[in-house]
Amino acid sequence: MKRLEESLKEITVLNKNSMNRCQKIWNSKMKPVGSLGVMEDIVLKLAGIFENSFEDIKLKGCHIVAAADNGIIEERVSSCPVEYTRIVSEAMLNKTAAVGIMCDSLGIDLKVVDIGMKTEIKREYSNLYNMKVMNGTENFYKNPAMSVEQAVEAIENGILFIEELEGEYDIFSTGEMGIGNTTTSSAVLYSLTKSSISEVVGRGGGLSDDDFTTKKKIIFESCIKYNTFQLDTLEVLANVGGLDIAFLVGLYIGAAKNRKMILVDGFISSVAALVACRLNSLIKDYILVTHLSEEPGMKIVLKELEAKPFLDMNMRLGEGTGAVLVYPIIKSAMEVYKNMKTPQEVYNLFEKN
């Protein structure tokens, strides 16, 4: 708990002076003010995070996938078997799953962290990390998913992971792999926001009508059972959350503490970001919500985070695939900012010669 408490205290505000200088430079460029929209916003955020040195950052990216199993799948809330968590995670490492292929093609380093898979990946990979807290969570319909201590351990592992990498990377992005984790994410979101169950819960990987009804019933009854609406944020995460979500929370905290930008993908990643922001609202300044998931609860998360994703690809795969697509946009935004001329510079370049 000590690492978590200290890390939350060390998060500071963005550098407004750096952002103001950046805005003046954007406004001086040969374009209508604000005409590059999100690209300008991204560079402003980078200026606030990296302060006076932001024009010199290399924008080296690292995509981190948290892999964990969820005991709640015993209740028929997923159309996929538990073995898929391990199989798909290894496929990422082999560059045969979507996010592995995408990271490889875009030159982004991929790291997969086993924070709580039920079984082990037997083969060795240089970018596979074992930070397992337990072999999957409990079935929260019967018992709390984990203890608060286990949730905190997973969060602190995420903070530690960023701390070990922060000297090498400027930007991080998050993904997850865990069968049943739209159920855990929905339960956490339902508890934190007290929104309508029908607005929070989606079909995940594609449930039948009967199983979708079961999923909503399981979440509703479990939250009533633990009275999650009256619990604090960490207690909610422990009772009905998942280890992958907890680890992602730690990544967001670690990134903010170390003044790094971190990209948020879709529904599950966004719920984890909401949990992190409930622990310290300043974390909002360091995250960039990138992709609009098709899960219905995403709209609620976005409202809570006061965020607007700028990619809408009709994707619902997970793995952080939406976030990975943003790296080229960030690089393009910085190149335009640094190399676009002012009207006077263009005049001097072409008209005087």
RAWO-V435385 format. One record per residue. N is the residue number from 1. RES is the residue in one small letter. SS is DSSP state (hx for helix, st for strand, lp for the rest). OMEGA is omega in whole degrees, 0 to 359 (999 if undefined). D_FIRST is the distance of its C-alpha to the first C-alpha in Angstrom with 2 decimals. Layout:
n;res;ss;omega;d_first
N;RES;SS;OMEGA;D_FIRST
N;RES;SS;OMEGA;D_FIRST
//
This chain:
n;res;ss;omega;d_first
1;m;lp;184;0.00
2;k;hx;181;3.80
3;r;hx;180;5.60
4;l;hx;182;5.23
5;e;hx;181;6.18
6;e;hx;181;8.61
7;s;hx;179;9.97
8;l;hx;180;10.83
9;k;hx;186;12.58
10;e;lp;180;14.51
11;i;lp;183;16.26
12;t;lp;184;19.86
13;v;lp;175;23.02
14;l;lp;180;25.68
15;n;lp;183;28.57
16;k;hx;179;31.33
17;n;hx;178;34.01
18;s;hx;179;33.56
19;m;hx;179;33.71
20;n;hx;177;36.85
21;r;hx;179;38.56
22;c;hx;180;37.76
23;q;hx;179;39.23
24;k;hx;179;42.38
25;i;hx;176;42.88
26;w;hx;183;42.50
27;n;hx;181;45.01
28;s;hx;185;47.45
29;k;st;183;47.70
30;m;lp;181;50.77
31;k;lp;171;49.61
32;p;lp;182;49.36
33;v;lp;177;46.33
34;g;lp;188;43.36
35;s;lp;177;45.42
36;l;lp;169;42.87
37;g;lp;185;40.40
38;v;hx;179;37.05
39;m;hx;177;37.82
40;e;hx;180;37.99
41;d;hx;180;34.77
42;i;hx;181;32.92
43;v;hx;176;34.28
44;l;hx;179;33.42
45;k;hx;177;29.77
46;l;hx;179;29.90
47;a;hx;179;31.54
48;g;hx;182;28.84
49;i;hx;188;26.04
50;f;hx;174;27.85
51;e;hx;189;29.86
52;n;hx;183;33.06
53;s;hx;191;32.66
54;f;hx;179;32.32
55;e;hx;183;35.92
56;d;hx;183;35.34
57;i;lp;185;32.39
58;k;lp;181;33.40
59;l;lp;177;31.60
60;k;lp;187;30.58
61;g;st;177;28.65
62;c;st;179;26.19
63;h;st;184;25.77
64;i;st;179;22.72
65;v;st;176;23.11
66;a;st;182;20.38
67;a;st;181;22.13
68;a;st;177;21.14
69;d;lp;185;23.18
70;n;lp;182;23.11
71;g;hx;184;24.54
72;i;hx;180;26.07
73;i;hx;174;28.91
74;e;hx;185;30.56
75;e;hx;177;31.71
76;r;lp;178;33.90
77;v;lp;180;31.82
78;s;lp;178;32.44
79;s;lp;183;35.72
80;c;lp;177;34.33
81;p;lp;183;33.57
82;v;lp;182;30.20
83;e;hx;183;31.72
84;y;hx;179;31.84
85;t;hx;180;28.17
86;r;hx;184;28.91
87;i;hx;181;32.42
88;v;hx;178;31.65
89;s;hx;179;28.70
90;e;hx;177;31.15
91;a;hx;175;33.78
92;m;hx;182;31.58
93;l;hx;179;31.32
94;n;lp;181;35.09
95;k;lp;175;35.76
96;t;lp;171;37.52
97;a;lp;189;35.10
98;a;hx;187;35.32
99;v;hx;176;32.27
100;g;hx;178;33.09
101;i;hx;183;36.63
102;m;hx;179;35.67
103;c;hx;180;33.26
104;d;hx;183;35.96
105;s;hx;183;38.68
106;l;hx;179;36.80
107;g;lp;180;35.51
108;i;lp;178;31.80
109;d;st;179;29.58
110;l;st;176;28.02
111;k;st;179;24.97
112;v;st;183;24.06
113;v;st;173;20.70
114;d;st;180;20.73
115;i;st;180;17.33
116;g;st;176;18.93
117;m;lp;181;22.72
118;k;lp;179;24.68
119;t;lp;184;26.98
120;e;lp;165;27.00
121;i;lp;190;28.94
122;k;lp;180;31.35
123;r;lp;181;32.70
124;e;lp;177;31.00
125;y;lp;182;30.28
126;s;lp;181;29.22
127;n;lp;172;27.11
128;l;st;184;25.37
129;y;st;179;21.86
130;n;st;176;20.34
131;m;lp;188;16.58
132;k;lp;176;17.10
133;v;lp;178;14.48
134;m;lp;182;17.42
135;n;lp;182;21.08
136;g;lp;179;20.95
137;t;lp;175;19.63
138;e;lp;173;21.59
139;n;lp;188;24.47
140;f;lp;174;22.95
141;y;lp;181;26.50
142;k;lp;182;26.40
143;n;lp;175;22.80
144;p;lp;183;19.37
145;a;lp;179;18.62
146;m;lp;176;15.40
147;s;lp;175;12.82
148;v;hx;180;9.83
149;e;hx;179;7.86
150;q;hx;177;10.22
151;a;hx;180;9.97
152;v;hx;178;6.32
153;e;hx;179;7.62
154;a;hx;177;10.60
155;i;hx;182;9.29
156;e;hx;174;7.69
157;n;hx;177;11.07
158;g;hx;177;12.83
159;i;hx;180;11.59
160;l;hx;182;12.56
161;f;hx;177;15.77
162;i;hx;181;16.84
163;e;hx;180;16.24
164;e;hx;184;18.51
165;l;hx;193;21.11
166;e;lp;178;21.21
167;g;lp;185;24.03
168;e;lp;187;26.19
169;y;lp;176;25.97
170;d;lp;184;26.54
171;i;st;175;25.92
172;f;st;172;23.72
173;s;st;188;24.41
174;t;st;173;22.72
175;g;st;181;24.20
176;e;st;174;23.44
177;m;st;179;25.34
178;g;lp;181;24.86
179;i;lp;181;27.71
180;g;lp;187;27.06
181;n;hx;168;24.42
182;t;hx;176;26.62
183;t;hx;179;26.31
184;t;hx;180;22.51
185;s;hx;180;22.58
186;s;hx;180;25.34
187;a;hx;178;23.63
188;v;hx;181;20.54
189;l;hx;178;23.02
190;y;hx;182;25.24
191;s;hx;185;22.53
192;l;hx;187;21.29
193;t;hx;182;24.85
194;k;lp;178;27.04
195;s;lp;178;29.63
196;s;lp;181;32.52
197;i;hx;181;31.74
198;s;hx;178;34.73
199;e;hx;184;33.45
200;v;hx;193;30.02
201;v;lp;175;30.95
202;g;lp;184;33.02
203;r;lp;179;34.71
204;g;lp;182;32.26
205;g;lp;177;34.22
206;g;lp;182;37.36
207;l;lp;171;37.53
208;s;lp;180;40.80
209;d;hx;181;41.54
210;d;hx;181;40.91
211;d;hx;176;37.57
212;f;hx;176;36.52
213;t;hx;178;37.39
214;t;hx;181;35.39
215;k;hx;179;32.32
216;k;hx;180;32.49
217;k;hx;181;33.20
218;i;hx;181;30.22
219;i;hx;182;27.80
220;f;hx;184;29.51
221;e;hx;180;29.71
222;s;hx;180;26.14
223;c;hx;175;24.80
224;i;hx;182;27.25
225;k;hx;182;26.29
226;y;hx;183;22.60
227;n;lp;187;23.59
228;t;hx;181;21.08
229;f;hx;181;22.82
230;q;hx;183;21.39
231;l;lp;174;17.75
232;d;lp;189;15.00
233;t;hx;181;14.08
234;l;hx;178;11.09
235;e;hx;175;13.37
236;v;hx;181;16.23
237;l;hx;181;14.68
238;a;hx;185;13.89
239;n;hx;187;17.37
240;v;hx;183;19.60
241;g;lp;181;17.92
242;g;lp;180;17.83
243;l;hx;177;15.84
244;d;hx;178;17.90
245;i;hx;181;17.02
246;a;hx;179;13.25
247;f;hx;177;13.92
248;l;hx;175;16.25
249;v;hx;179;13.81
250;g;hx;178;11.86
251;l;hx;180;15.36
252;y;hx;179;16.26
253;i;hx;180;13.36
254;g;hx;179;14.12
255;a;hx;180;17.79
256;a;hx;180;17.67
257;k;hx;184;15.76
258;n;lp;177;18.41
259;r;lp;175;21.25
260;k;lp;172;22.38
261;m;st;178;24.12
262;i;st;186;22.80
263;l;st;180;25.23
264;v;st;182;24.58
265;d;lp;186;26.99
266;g;lp;192;27.88
267;f;hx;185;26.63
268;i;hx;177;23.58
269;s;hx;181;22.30
270;s;hx;176;23.07
271;v;hx;177;21.23
272;a;hx;177;18.05
273;a;hx;178;18.94
274;l;hx;177;19.44
275;v;hx;180;16.00
276;a;hx;181;14.61
277;c;hx;174;17.22
278;r;hx;178;16.38
279;l;hx;174;12.95
280;n;lp;186;15.00
281;s;hx;180;18.75
282;l;hx;180;19.51
283;i;hx;178;18.43
284;k;hx;183;21.83
285;d;hx;186;23.58
286;y;lp;180;22.32
287;i;st;174;23.00
288;l;st;180;26.54
289;v;st;193;27.39
290;t;lp;195;30.25
291;h;st;179;31.71
292;l;lp;176;32.87
293;s;lp;178;32.08
294;e;lp;176;34.72
295;e;lp;184;32.26
296;p;lp;181;33.25
297;g;lp;181;29.74
298;m;hx;181;29.45
299;k;hx;179;31.55
300;i;hx;179;29.16
301;v;hx;182;26.15
302;l;hx;178;28.34
303;k;hx;180;29.34
304;e;hx;182;25.79
305;l;hx;185;24.94
306;e;lp;185;28.36
307;a;lp;178;29.05
308;k;lp;179;32.20
309;p;lp;184;32.28
310;f;lp;172;35.36
311;l;st;175;35.95
312;d;lp;188;37.41
313;m;lp;184;38.45
314;n;lp;182;38.63
315;m;lp;176;35.99
316;r;lp;182;33.61
317;l;lp;189;32.87
318;g;lp;180;29.21
319;e;lp;184;28.02
320;g;lp;184;27.65
321;t;hx;179;31.42
322;g;hx;182;31.88
323;a;hx;182;29.45
324;v;hx;181;31.13
325;l;lp;185;34.44
326;v;lp;182;33.31
327;y;hx;178;33.09
328;p;hx;178;36.91
329;i;hx;179;36.96
330;i;hx;180;34.52
331;k;hx;178;36.63
332;s;hx;180;39.80
333;a;hx;180;38.55
334;m;hx;179;37.81
335;e;hx;178;41.18
336;v;hx;181;43.05
337;y;hx;185;41.35
338;k;hx;190;42.22
339;n;hx;178;45.69
340;m;lp;184;47.22
341;k;lp;170;49.95
342;t;st;177;50.87
343;p;hx;180;54.31
344;q;hx;179;55.77
345;e;hx;178;54.54
346;v;hx;178;56.08
347;y;hx;181;59.32
348;n;hx;184;59.44
349;l;hx;189;58.82
350;f;hx;188;61.43
351;e;lp;182;63.88
352;k;lp;183;64.69
353;n;lp;999;65.41
//
